[in-house]
Amino acid sequence: MTNFFEDFRGIVERFPDRVAAEVCRRDGTEQITYRELADLATRAAGILAGLGVQPRDRCAILADNDIRWCAVYLGILRLGAIAVPLDTTYRASQVETVLADCQARLILASPRYLEASREAAAVAAPFYRNPRFSHFSRGERPCC
């Protein structure tokens, strides 16, 4: 039985140069091929492994939906960990509830959500092992 990441690898092998994701922005469109996305996911997985993420660990993502989000999500799955996408409209108290409930190993937040993620995890931390923090954006860890 295959998992999502193994299925993704199969698509990368079949269609490496096809567009995997496209994000429309005010200043233009950003595209990434399956091969490029797989490379970013591999880099993200390496960084996450360096942070101690192991199979079945839960990793929360609080970030805008963009190419970096996709790469981090796939990087989490590549390690056999569990991605926990969070709604960017959640208030810190809602993020806190999800973090406590799922017992996330770490939370990955893009810069504009970093403060809310820190606030939520600081309150939720007594309920489970202390999460580690990271953030990602273009040119920064964990993927691009």
DRENTORKOL-3810 file (N, C-alpha, C; in nm, 4 decimals):
REM DRENTORKOL-3810
@n.u->0.0847; n.v->-0.1183; n.w->0.0000; ca.u->0.0000; ca.v->0.0000; ca.w->0.0000; c.u->0.0893; c.v->0.1248; c.w->0.0000
@n.u->0.0652; n.v->0.2150; n.w->-0.0930; ca.u->0.1471; ca.v->0.3350; ca.w->-0.1015; c.u->0.0862; c.v->0.4472; c.w->-0.0177
@n.u->0.1700; n.v->0.5416; n.w->0.0162; ca.u->0.1199; ca.v->0.6600; ca.w->0.0845; c.u->0.1235; c.v->0.7791; c.w->-0.0132
@n.u->0.0762; n.v->0.8913; n.w->0.0312; ca.u->0.0650; ca.v->1.0088; ca.w->-0.0551; c.u->0.2004; c.v->1.0494; c.w->-0.1125
@n.u->0.3043; n.v->1.0505; n.w->-0.0298; ca.u->0.4347; ca.v->1.0937; ca.w->-0.0795; c.u->0.4886; c.v->0.9968; c.w->-0.1846
@n.u->0.4688; n.v->0.8682; n.w->-0.1663; ca.u->0.5129; ca.v->0.7716; ca.w->-0.2678; c.u->0.4376; c.v->0.7924; c.w->-0.3992
@n.u->0.3097; n.v->0.8223; n.w->-0.3898; ca.u->0.2322; ca.v->0.8540; ca.w->-0.5106; c.u->0.2869; c.v->0.9806; c.w->-0.5768
@n.u->0.3215; n.v->1.0795; n.w->-0.4965; ca.u->0.3785; ca.v->1.2034; ca.w->-0.5490; c.u->0.5097; c.v->1.1739; c.w->-0.6224
@n.u->0.5946; n.v->1.0895; n.w->-0.5640; ca.u->0.7207; ca.v->1.0515; ca.w->-0.6302; c.u->0.6969; c.v->0.9887; c.w->-0.7672
@n.u->0.5943; n.v->0.9065; n.w->-0.7761; ca.u->0.5597; ca.v->0.8459; ca.w->-0.9035; c.u->0.5214; c.v->0.9503; c.w->-1.0078
@n.u->0.4501; n.v->1.0516; n.w->-0.9657; ca.u->0.4132; ca.v->1.1602; ca.w->-1.0571; c.u->0.5365; c.v->1.2382; c.w->-1.0990
@n.u->0.6273; n.v->1.2612; n.w->-1.0051; ca.u->0.7519; ca.v->1.3328; ca.w->-1.0366; c.u->0.8303; c.v->1.2551; c.w->-1.1421
@n.u->0.8366; n.v->1.1240; n.w->-1.1282; ca.u->0.9096; ca.v->1.0418; ca.w->-1.2260; c.u->0.8451; c.v->1.0467; c.w->-1.3642
@n.u->0.7129; n.v->1.0488; n.w->-1.3670; ca.u->0.6419; ca.v->1.0487; ca.w->-1.4953; c.u->0.6385; c.v->1.1858; c.w->-1.5629
@n.u->0.6275; n.v->1.2919; n.w->-1.4822; ca.u->0.6075; ca.v->1.4266; ca.w->-1.5374; c.u->0.6994; c.v->1.5298; c.w->-1.4707
@n.u->0.8290; n.v->1.5079; n.w->-1.4687; ca.u->0.9192; ca.v->1.5952; ca.w->-1.3919; c.u->0.9144; c.v->1.7424; c.w->-1.4318
@n.u->0.8901; n.v->1.7709; n.w->-1.5579; ca.u->0.8963; ca.v->1.9101; ca.w->-1.6027; c.u->0.7601; c.v->1.9765; c.w->-1.6197
@n.u->0.6555; n.v->1.9066; n.w->-1.5816; ca.u->0.5222; ca.v->1.9674; ca.w->-1.5853; c.u->0.5022; c.v->2.0562; c.w->-1.4629
@n.u->0.4144; n.v->2.1530; n.w->-1.4765; ca.u->0.3849; ca.v->2.2438; ca.w->-1.3656; c.u->0.3067; c.v->2.1684; c.w->-1.2579
@n.u->0.3594; n.v->2.1702; n.w->-1.1371; ca.u->0.2962; ca.v->2.1033; ca.w->-1.0243; c.u->0.2058; c.v->2.1984; c.w->-0.9475
@n.u->0.2476; n.v->2.3234; n.w->-0.9385; ca.u->0.1701; ca.v->2.4228; ca.w->-0.8630; c.u->0.1910; c.v->2.5596; c.w->-0.9256
@n.u->0.0883; n.v->2.6389; n.w->-0.9146; ca.u->0.0930; ca.v->2.7745; ca.w->-0.9678; c.u->0.0215; c.v->2.8654; c.w->-0.8684
@n.u->0.0873; n.v->2.9735; n.w->-0.8314; ca.u->0.0293; ca.v->3.0686; ca.w->-0.7371; c.u->0.0213; c.v->3.2036; c.w->-0.8058
@n.u->-0.0991; n.v->3.2575; n.w->-0.8100; ca.u->-0.1189; ca.v->3.3901; ca.w->-0.8704; c.u->-0.1051; c.v->3.4959; c.w->-0.7620
@n.u->-0.0236; n.v->3.5942; n.w->-0.7911; ca.u->-0.0004; ca.v->3.7057; ca.w->-0.6998; c.u->-0.0280; c.v->3.8359; c.w->-0.7738
@n.u->-0.0345; n.v->3.9426; n.w->-0.6989; ca.u->-0.0570; ca.v->4.0740; ca.w->-0.7608; c.u->0.0521; c.v->4.1083; c.w->-0.8616
@n.u->0.1756; n.v->4.0652; n.w->-0.8309; ca.u->0.2893; ca.v->4.0999; ca.w->-0.9164; c.u->0.3223; c.v->3.9927; c.w->-1.0204
@n.u->0.2362; n.v->3.8941; n.w->-1.0354; ca.u->0.2610; ca.v->3.7911; ca.w->-1.1354; c.u->0.2263; c.v->3.6525; c.w->-1.0848
@n.u->0.2656; n.v->3.5548; n.w->-1.1610; ca.u->0.2365; ca.v->3.4159; ca.w->-1.1293; c.u->0.3661; c.v->3.3427; c.w->-1.0993
@n.u->0.3631; n.v->3.2631; n.w->-0.9939; ca.u->0.4777; ca.v->3.1803; ca.w->-0.9552; c.u->0.4439; c.v->3.0358; c.w->-0.9877
@n.u->0.5313; n.v->2.9687; n.w->-1.0602; ca.u->0.5107; ca.v->2.8287; ca.w->-1.0962; c.u->0.6283; c.v->2.7451; c.w->-1.0486
@n.u->0.6001; n.v->2.6171; n.w->-1.0286; ca.u->0.7053; ca.v->2.5235; ca.w->-0.9914; c.u->0.6747; c.v->2.3886; c.w->-1.0571
@n.u->0.7774; n.v->2.3235; n.w->-1.1084; ca.u->0.7589; ca.v->2.1924; ca.w->-1.1700; c.u->0.7585; c.v->2.0845; c.w->-1.0622
@n.u->0.7160; n.v->1.9662; n.w->-1.1025; ca.u->0.7173; ca.v->1.8543; ca.w->-1.0079; c.u->0.8591; c.v->1.8254; c.w->-0.9581
@n.u->0.9555; n.v->1.8318; n.w->-1.0477; ca.u->1.0945; ca.v->1.8057; ca.w->-1.0076; c.u->1.1414; c.v->1.9099; c.w->-0.9057
@n.u->1.1130; n.v->2.0366; n.w->-0.9316; ca.u->1.1535; ca.v->2.1436; ca.w->-0.8388; c.u->1.0829; c.v->2.1296; c.w->-0.7043
@n.u->0.9553; n.v->2.0968; n.w->-0.7088; ca.u->0.8809; ca.v->2.0790; ca.w->-0.5838; c.u->0.9353; c.v->1.9600; c.w->-0.5046
@n.u->0.9676; n.v->1.8528; n.w->-0.5737; ca.u->1.0260; ca.v->1.7361; ca.w->-0.5057; c.u->1.1602; c.v->1.7723; c.w->-0.4420
@n.u->1.2407; n.v->1.8524; n.w->-0.5113; ca.u->1.3691; ca.v->1.8961; ca.w->-0.4556; c.u->1.3488; c.v->1.9802; c.w->-0.3297
@n.u->1.2527; n.v->2.0721; n.w->-0.3336; ca.u->1.2241; ca.v->2.1542; ca.w->-0.2158; c.u->1.1719; c.v->2.0689; c.w->-0.1009
@n.u->1.0872; n.v->1.9715; n.w->-0.1321; ca.u->1.0346; ca.v->1.8829; ca.w->-0.0283; c.u->1.1464; c.v->1.8010; c.w->0.0358
@n.u->1.2413; n.v->1.7572; n.w->-0.0447; ca.u->1.3554; ca.v->1.6824; ca.w->0.0081; c.u->1.4396; c.v->1.7709; c.w->0.0996
@n.u->1.4627; n.v->1.8950; n.w->0.0580; ca.u->1.5367; ca.v->1.9890; ca.w->0.1436; c.u->1.4627; c.v->2.0139; c.w->0.2737
@n.u->1.3317; n.v->2.0343; n.w->0.2645; ca.u->1.2503; ca.v->2.0564; ca.w->0.3851; c.u->1.2581; c.v->1.9359; c.w->0.4775
@n.u->1.2481; n.v->1.8161; n.w->0.4208; ca.u->1.2553; ca.v->1.6940; ca.w->0.5012; c.u->1.3896; c.v->1.6839; c.w->0.5730
@n.u->1.4975; n.v->1.7199; n.w->0.5044; ca.u->1.6296; ca.v->1.7161; ca.w->0.5672; c.u->1.6397; c.v->1.8120; c.w->0.6840
@n.u->1.5870; n.v->1.9305; n.w->0.6671; ca.u->1.5903; ca.v->2.0292; ca.w->0.7760; c.u->1.5030; c.v->1.9831; c.w->0.8921
@n.u->1.3849; n.v->1.9317; n.w->0.8606; ca.u->1.2960; ca.v->1.8834; ca.w->0.9663; c.u->1.3583; c.v->1.7649; c.w->1.0407
@n.u->1.4231; n.v->1.6758; n.w->0.9690; ca.u->1.4918; ca.v->1.5641; ca.w->1.0344; c.u->1.6008; c.v->1.6172; c.w->1.1274
@n.u->1.6703; n.v->1.7225; n.w->1.0832; ca.u->1.7717; ca.v->1.7848; ca.w->1.1672; c.u->1.7144; c.v->1.8473; c.w->1.2928
@n.u->1.5870; n.v->1.8842; n.w->1.2875; ca.u->1.5184; ca.v->1.9384; ca.w->1.4050; c.u->1.4626; c.v->1.8279; c.w->1.4947
@n.u->1.4831; n.v->1.7028; n.w->1.4533; ca.u->1.4404; ca.v->1.5903; ca.w->1.5359; c.u->1.3060; c.v->1.5303; c.w->1.4993
@n.u->1.2465; n.v->1.5719; n.w->1.3879; ca.u->1.1176; ca.v->1.5158; ca.w->1.3472; c.u->1.1369; c.v->1.3703; c.w->1.3050
@n.u->1.0509; n.v->1.2847; n.w->1.3559; ca.u->1.0572; ca.v->1.1416; ca.w->1.3283; c.u->0.9211; c.v->1.0935; c.w->1.2782
@n.u->0.9169; n.v->0.9716; n.w->1.2236; ca.u->0.7873; ca.v->0.9180; ca.w->1.1794; c.u->0.6828; c.v->0.9258; c.w->1.2905
@n.u->0.5628; n.v->0.9613; n.w->1.2499; ca.u->0.4448; ca.v->0.9748; ca.w->1.3358; c.u->0.4445; c.v->1.0998; c.w->1.4228
@n.u->0.5510; n.v->1.1802; n.w->1.4207; ca.u->0.5459; ca.v->1.3094; ca.w->1.4899; c.u->0.4457; c.v->1.3983; c.w->1.4169
@n.u->0.3792; n.v->1.4815; n.w->1.4903; ca.u->0.2863; ca.v->1.5760; ca.w->1.4302; c.u->0.3553; c.v->1.7110; c.w->1.4152
@n.u->0.3421; n.v->1.7685; n.w->1.2966; ca.u->0.4036; ca.v->1.8976; ca.w->1.2658; c.u->0.2944; c.v->1.9921; c.w->1.2169
@n.u->0.2696; n.v->2.0966; n.w->1.2917; ca.u->0.1666; ca.v->2.1931; ca.w->1.2545; c.u->0.2242; c.v->2.2945; c.w->1.1557
@n.u->0.1404; n.v->2.3371; n.w->1.0629; ca.u->0.1789; ca.v->2.4387; ca.w->0.9644; c.u->0.0805; c.v->2.5539; c.w->0.9744
@n.u->0.1308; n.v->2.6721; n.w->1.0062; ca.u->0.0486; ca.v->2.7929; ca.w->1.0110; c.u->0.1093; c.v->2.8909; c.w->0.9110
@n.u->0.0611; n.v->2.8864; n.w->0.7894; ca.u->0.1205; ca.v->2.9657; ca.w->0.6822; c.u->0.0202; c.v->2.9845; c.w->0.5691
@n.u->0.0483; n.v->3.0853; n.w->0.4886; ca.u->-0.0336; ca.v->3.1067; ca.w->0.3699; c.u->-0.0148; c.v->2.9912; c.w->0.2731
@n.u->-0.1171; n.v->2.9638; n.w->0.1953; ca.u->-0.1089; ca.v->2.8582; ca.w->0.0945; c.u->-0.0260; c.v->2.9080; c.w->-0.0230
@n.u->0.0935; n.v->2.8551; n.w->-0.0335; ca.u->0.1807; ca.v->2.8911; ca.w->-0.1455; c.u->0.2736; c.v->2.7733; c.w->-0.1746
@n.u->0.3666; n.v->2.7942; n.w->-0.2594; ca.u->0.4567; ca.v->2.6855; ca.w->-0.3002; c.u->0.5404; c.v->2.6357; c.w->-0.1829
@n.u->0.5853; n.v->2.7244; n.w->-0.0970; ca.u->0.6632; ca.v->2.6826; ca.w->0.0194; c.u->0.5792; c.v->2.5954; c.w->0.1128
@n.u->0.4504; n.v->2.6289; n.w->0.1265; ca.u->0.3607; ca.v->2.5480; ca.w->0.2091; c.u->0.3562; c.v->2.4059; c.w->0.1527
@n.u->0.3413; n.v->2.3949; n.w->0.0211; ca.u->0.3367; ca.v->2.2632; ca.w->-0.0431; c.u->0.4646; c.v->2.1841; c.w->-0.0167
@n.u->0.5784; n.v->2.2511; n.w->-0.0281; ca.u->0.7071; ca.v->2.1835; ca.w->-0.0084; c.u->0.7221; c.v->2.1345; c.w->0.1359
@n.u->0.6842; n.v->2.2166; n.w->0.2312; ca.u->0.6938; ca.v->2.1764; ca.w->0.3723; c.u->0.5978; c.v->2.0613; c.w->0.4007
@n.u->0.4765; n.v->2.0711; n.w->0.3499; ca.u->0.3782; ca.v->1.9642; ca.w->0.3683; c.u->0.4343; c.v->1.8318; c.w->0.3156
@n.u->0.4867; n.v->1.8341; n.w->0.1935; ca.u->0.5435; ca.v->1.7129; ca.w->0.1350; c.u->0.6677; c.v->1.6662; c.w->0.2111
@n.u->0.7482; n.v->1.7601; n.w->0.2609; ca.u->0.8654; ca.v->1.7240; ca.w->0.3404; c.u->0.8277; c.v->1.6510; c.w->0.4679
@n.u->0.7212; n.v->1.6956; n.w->0.5302; ca.u->0.6710; ca.v->1.6295; ca.w->0.6514; c.u->0.6286; c.v->1.4866; c.w->0.6175
@n.u->0.5521; n.v->1.4731; n.w->0.5107; ca.u->0.5053; ca.v->1.3398; ca.w->0.4704; c.u->0.6210; c.v->1.2489; c.w->0.4307
@n.u->0.7237; n.v->1.3062; n.w->0.3677; ca.u->0.8402; ca.v->1.2270; ca.w->0.3261; c.u->0.9062; c.v->1.1583; c.w->0.4453
@n.u->0.9034; n.v->1.2248; n.w->0.5608; ca.u->0.9626; ca.v->1.1670; ca.w->0.6818; c.u->0.8705; c.v->1.0665; c.w->0.7510
@n.u->0.7493; n.v->1.0537; n.w->0.7012; ca.u->0.6530; ca.v->0.9659; ca.w->0.7685; c.u->0.5864; c.v->1.0335; c.w->0.8861
@n.u->0.6031; n.v->1.1654; n.w->0.8954; ca.u->0.5395; ca.v->1.2418; ca.w->1.0021; c.u->0.3992; c.v->1.2829; c.w->0.9567
@n.u->0.3258; n.v->1.3450; n.w->1.0451; ca.u->0.1875; ca.v->1.3823; ca.w->1.0187; c.u->0.1780; c.v->1.5343; c.w->1.0110
@n.u->0.1321; n.v->1.5839; n.w->0.8971; ca.u->0.1141; ca.v->1.7277; ca.w->0.8790; c.u->-0.0201; c.v->1.7696; c.w->0.9384
@n.u->-0.0173; n.v->1.8796; n.w->1.0130; ca.u->-0.1384; ca.v->1.9339; ca.w->1.0733; c.u->-0.1551; c.v->2.0768; c.w->1.0221
@n.u->-0.2229; n.v->2.0936; n.w->0.9076; ca.u->-0.2429; ca.v->2.2281; ca.w->0.8542; c.u->-0.3382; c.v->2.3073; c.w->0.9433
@n.u->-0.3019; n.v->2.4302; n.w->0.9728; ca.u->-0.3851; ca.v->2.5166; ca.w->1.0558; c.u->-0.4451; c.v->2.6279; c.w->0.9708
@n.u->-0.5656; n.v->2.6650; n.w->1.0023; ca.u->-0.6346; ca.v->2.7729; ca.w->0.9324; c.u->-0.5707; c.v->2.9062; c.w->0.9722
@n.u->-0.5317; n.v->2.9846; n.w->0.8737; ca.u->-0.4648; ca.v->3.1121; ca.w->0.9027; c.u->-0.5588; c.v->3.2149; c.w->0.9643
@n.u->-0.6880; n.v->3.1886; n.w->0.9650; ca.u->-0.7808; ca.v->3.2812; ca.w->1.0296; c.u->-0.8011; c.v->3.2487; c.w->1.1774
@n.u->-0.7404; n.v->3.1397; n.w->1.2253; ca.u->-0.7531; ca.v->3.1035; ca.w->1.3659; c.u->-0.6899; c.v->3.2102; c.w->1.4547
@n.u->-0.7556; n.v->3.2359; n.w->1.5654; ca.u->-0.6965; ca.v->3.3199; ca.w->1.6699; c.u->-0.5957; c.v->3.2340; c.w->1.7470
@n.u->-0.5094; n.v->3.2987; n.w->1.8215; ca.u->-0.4068; ca.v->3.2248; ca.w->1.8967; c.u->-0.4695; c.v->3.1192; c.w->1.9864
@n.u->-0.5847; n.v->3.1489; n.w->2.0468; ca.u->-0.6494; ca.v->3.0515; ca.w->2.1350; c.u->-0.6946; c.v->2.9271; c.w->2.0582
@n.u->-0.7355; n.v->2.9449; n.w->1.9329; ca.u->-0.7748; ca.v->2.8297; ca.w->1.8517; c.u->-0.6533; c.v->2.7476; c.w->1.8108
@n.u->-0.5455; n.v->2.8147; n.w->1.7760; ca.u->-0.4208; ca.v->2.7443; ca.w->1.7445; c.u->-0.3756; c.v->2.6668; c.w->1.8674
@n.u->-0.3844; n.v->2.7293; n.w->1.9825; ca.u->-0.3471; ca.v->2.6647; ca.w->2.1089; c.u->-0.4253; c.v->2.5351; c.w->2.1297
@n.u->-0.5545; n.v->2.5390; n.w->2.1041; ca.u->-0.6392; ca.v->2.4208; ca.w->2.1214; c.u->-0.5949; c.v->2.3077; c.w->2.0296
@n.u->-0.5684; n.v->2.3390; n.w->1.9033; ca.u->-0.5262; ca.v->2.2362; ca.w->1.8089; c.u->-0.3904; c.v->2.1798; c.w->1.8485
@n.u->-0.2967; n.v->2.2668; n.w->1.8862; ca.u->-0.1634; ca.v->2.2197; ca.w->1.9251; c.u->-0.1699; c.v->2.1268; c.w->2.0453
@n.u->-0.2518; n.v->2.1642; n.w->2.1436; ca.u->-0.2646; ca.v->2.0797; ca.w->2.2620; c.u->-0.3311; c.v->1.9475; c.w->2.2276
@n.u->-0.4311; n.v->1.9533; n.w->2.1416; ca.u->-0.5045; ca.v->1.8324; ca.w->2.1053; c.u->-0.4188; c.v->1.7348; c.w->2.0248
@n.u->-0.3433; n.v->1.7863; n.w->1.9291; ca.u->-0.2662; ca.v->1.6963; ca.w->1.8407; c.u->-0.1263; c.v->1.6662; c.w->1.8938
@n.u->-0.0817; n.v->1.7382; n.w->1.9934; ca.u->0.0504; ca.v->1.7200; ca.w->2.0525; c.u->0.1607; c.v->1.7344; c.w->1.9480
@n.u->0.1594; n.v->1.8470; n.w->1.8776; ca.u->0.2566; ca.v->1.8722; ca.w->1.7707; c.u->0.3985; c.v->1.8769; c.w->1.8240
@n.u->0.4883; n.v->1.8165; n.w->1.7483; ca.u->0.6324; ca.v->1.8197; ca.w->1.7809; c.u->0.6887; c.v->1.9588; c.w->1.7556
@n.u->0.6407; n.v->2.0224; n.w->1.6486; ca.u->0.6813; ca.v->2.1591; ca.w->1.6195; c.u->0.5736; c.v->2.2264; c.w->1.5378
@n.u->0.5826; n.v->2.3559; n.w->1.5315; ca.u->0.4923; ca.v->2.4341; ca.w->1.4485; c.u->0.5769; c.v->2.5148; c.w->1.3516
@n.u->0.5413; n.v->2.5080; n.w->1.2255; ca.u->0.6096; ca.v->2.5841; ca.w->1.1211; c.u->0.5174; c.v->2.6987; c.w->1.0833
@n.u->0.5676; n.v->2.8190; n.w->1.0957; ca.u->0.4845; ca.v->2.9361; ca.w->1.0698; c.u->0.5573; c.v->3.0319; c.w->0.9781
@n.u->0.4843; n.v->3.0884; n.w->0.8838; ca.u->0.5443; ca.v->3.1924; ca.w->0.8013; c.u->0.5556; c.v->3.3173; c.w->0.8884
@n.u->0.6424; n.v->3.4096; n.w->0.8513; ca.u->0.6730; ca.v->3.5238; ca.w->0.9385; c.u->0.5518; c.v->3.5990; c.w->0.9926
@n.u->0.4499; n.v->3.6171; n.w->0.9130; ca.u->0.3371; ca.v->3.6966; ca.w->0.9636; c.u->0.2538; c.v->3.6230; c.w->1.0673
@n.u->0.2705; n.v->3.4910; n.w->1.0808; ca.u->0.1977; ca.v->3.4142; ca.w->1.1823; c.u->0.2883; c.v->3.3655; c.w->1.2957
@n.u->0.4128; n.v->3.4045; n.w->1.2927; ca.u->0.5090; ca.v->3.3542; ca.w->1.3905; c.u->0.4720; c.v->3.3929; c.w->1.5334
@n.u->0.4322; n.v->3.5163; n.w->1.5543; ca.u->0.3984; ca.v->3.5606; ca.w->1.6901; c.u->0.2769; c.v->3.4854; c.w->1.7441
@n.u->0.1735; n.v->3.4684; n.w->1.6627; ca.u->0.0552; ca.v->3.3938; ca.w->1.7073; c.u->0.0905; c.v->3.2493; c.w->1.7394
@n.u->0.1794; n.v->3.1904; n.w->1.6600; ca.u->0.2167; ca.v->3.0508; ca.w->1.6856; c.u->0.2963; c.v->3.0393; c.w->1.8151
@n.u->0.3842; n.v->3.1344; n.w->1.8400; ca.u->0.4602; ca.v->3.1327; ca.w->1.9668; c.u->0.3678; c.v->3.1484; c.w->2.0863
@n.u->0.2744; n.v->3.2410; n.w->2.0763; ca.u->0.1799; ca.v->3.2652; ca.w->2.1855; c.u->0.0965; c.v->3.1404; c.w->2.2138
@n.u->0.0454; n.v->3.0790; n.w->2.1096; ca.u->-0.0377; ca.v->2.9600; ca.w->2.1263; c.u->0.0417; c.v->2.8442; c.w->2.1847
@n.u->0.1602; n.v->2.8215; n.w->2.1345; ca.u->0.2408; ca.v->2.7089; ca.w->2.1811; c.u->0.2890; c.v->2.7295; c.w->2.3240
@n.u->0.3131; n.v->2.8531; n.w->2.3626; ca.u->0.3570; ca.v->2.8801; ca.w->2.4996; c.u->0.2498; c.v->2.8391; c.w->2.5995
@n.u->0.1240; n.v->2.8595; n.w->2.5636; ca.u->0.0140; ca.v->2.8212; ca.w->2.6516; c.u->-0.0122; c.v->2.6716; c.w->2.6434
@n.u->-0.0050; n.v->2.6155; n.w->2.5221; ca.u->-0.0349; ca.v->2.4736; ca.w->2.5032; c.u->0.0767; c.v->2.3835; c.w->2.5541
@n.u->0.1993; n.v->2.4343; n.w->2.5631; ca.u->0.3159; ca.v->2.3522; ca.w->2.5973; c.u->0.3012; c.v->2.2701; c.w->2.7250
@n.u->0.2378; n.v->2.3202; n.w->2.8317; ca.u->0.2267; ca.v->2.2362; ca.w->2.9516; c.u->0.1501; c.v->2.1052; c.w->2.9287
@n.u->0.0710; n.v->2.0980; n.w->2.8228; ca.u->-0.0096; ca.v->1.9797; ca.w->2.7982; c.u->0.0649; c.v->1.8704; c.w->2.7230
@n.u->0.1788; n.v->1.9002; n.w->2.6690; ca.u->0.2564; ca.v->1.8028; ca.w->2.5922; c.u->0.3997; c.v->1.8493; c.w->2.5868
@n.u->0.4857; n.v->1.7674; n.w->2.5267; ca.u->0.6258; ca.v->1.8070; ca.w->2.5184; c.u->0.6382; c.v->1.9395; c.w->2.4435
@n.u->0.7313; n.v->2.0171; n.w->2.4853; ca.u->0.7467; ca.v->2.1524; ca.w->2.4326; c.u->0.7763; c.v->2.1528; c.w->2.2831
@n.u->0.6936; n.v->2.2195; n.w->2.2033; ca.u->0.7198; ca.v->2.2228; ca.w->2.0598; c.u->0.8382; c.v->2.3135; c.w->2.0287
@n.u->0.9014; n.v->2.2883; n.w->1.9164; ca.u->1.0070; ca.v->2.3754; ca.w->1.8679; c.u->0.9467; c.v->2.4643; c.w->1.7619
@n.u->1.0074; n.v->2.5775; n.w->1.7414; ca.u->0.9538; ca.v->2.6726; ca.w->1.6454; c.u->1.0448; c.v->2.6867; c.w->1.5265
@n.u->0.9848; n.v->2.7072; n.w->1.4154; ca.u->1.0574; ca.v->2.7399; ca.w->1.2947; c.u->0.9649; c.v->2.8254; c.w->1.2117
@n.u->1.0204; n.v->2.8957; n.w->1.1190; ca.u->0.9368; ca.v->2.9688; ca.w->1.0247; c.u->0.9998; c.v->2.9535; c.w->0.8881
@n.u->0.9215; n.v->2.9778; n.w->0.7877; ca.u->0.9755; ca.v->2.9652; ca.w->0.6538; c.u->0.9234; c.v->3.0764; c.w->0.5664
@n.u->1.0077; n.v->3.1178; n.w->0.4779; ca.u->0.9727; ca.v->3.2149; ca.w->0.3761; c.u->1.0794; c.v->3.2021; c.w->0.2673
@n.u->1.0623; n.v->3.2731; n.w->0.1611; ca.u->1.1579; ca.v->3.2621; ca.w->0.0510; c.u->1.2984; c.v->3.2902; c.w->0.1033
@n.u->1.3893; n.v->3.2002; n.w->0.0731; ca.u->1.5280; ca.v->3.2182; ca.w->0.1127; c.u->1.5594; c.v->3.1779; c.w->0.2558
@n.u->1.4586; n.v->3.1284; n.w->0.3304; ca.u->1.4823; ca.v->3.0885; ca.w->0.4676; c.u->1.4456; c.v->2.9425; c.w->0.4857
@n.u->1.4782; n.v->2.8886; n.w->0.6025; ca.u->1.4442; ca.v->2.7510; ca.w->0.6337; c.u->1.2946; c.v->2.7400; c.w->0.6465
@n.u->1.2371; n.v->2.6238; n.w->0.6325; ca.u->1.3036; ca.v->2.4983; ca.w->0.6086; c.u->1.3094; c.v->2.4552; c.w->0.4637
@n.u->1.2559; n.v->2.5322; n.w->0.3692; ca.u->1.2524; ca.v->2.4697; ca.w->0.2376; c.u->1.3097; c.v->2.5527; c.w->0.1244
@n.u->1.3004; n.v->2.6777; n.w->0.1268; ca.u->1.3340; ca.v->2.7539; ca.w->0.0059; c.u->1.4488; c.v->2.8506; c.w->0.0270
END
